[in-house]
Amino acid sequence: MQNKIDKTTYLVEVHFSATSTQSVEDKLKRVILHDLEHRKQGRPRKSDEK
């Protein structure tokens, strides 16, 4: 997937384990809830830290 924000184009690739027991929906829900919780606490995500 490609997404352009301002002058930067982001290329996103996704990989899921073939042996995973979680559904894609469960994974996404977990990621979204984790992100929301960290933003409420004012902490940056590890991917945002430089």
C-alpha positions in Angstrom: 0.0 0.0 0.0 1.2 3.5 -0.8 0.0 6.7 0.9 1.2 10.2 0.2 1.1 12.7 3.1 2.3 16.2 2.1 5.5 15.6 0.1 6.3 12.2 1.6 5.2 8.9 0.1 4.9 6.0 2.5 5.1 2.4 1.4 3.6 0.0 3.8 4.1 -3.7 3.7 2.3 -6.2 6.0 3.4 -9.6 7.1 1.4 -12.1 9.3 2.7 -15.3 10.7 1.1 -18.4 9.2 1.0 -20.0 12.7 -0.7 -17.1 14.4 -3.8 -17.8 16.4 -5.2 -14.3 16.3 -7.4 -13.0 13.4 -6.5 -9.9 11.5 -9.4 -8.2 13.2 -8.0 -9.1 16.6 -4.5 -7.9 15.7 -5.8 -4.5 14.4 -8.0 -4.0 17.4 -5.1 -4.6 19.7 -2.8 -2.2 17.8 -5.5 0.5 17.7 -6.3 0.2 21.4 -2.6 0.2 22.4 -2.1 3.4 20.3 -5.0 5.1 21.8 -4.0 4.3 25.3 -0.4 5.6 24.8 -1.7 8.8 23.2 -4.0 9.4 26.2 -0.9 9.1 28.5 1.0 11.5 26.3 3.7 8.9 25.5 5.0 8.6 21.9 4.9 5.3 20.2 8.4 3.7 19.7 8.1 4.2 16.0 7.6 8.0 16.7 10.8 8.3 18.8 14.0 9.4 17.1 
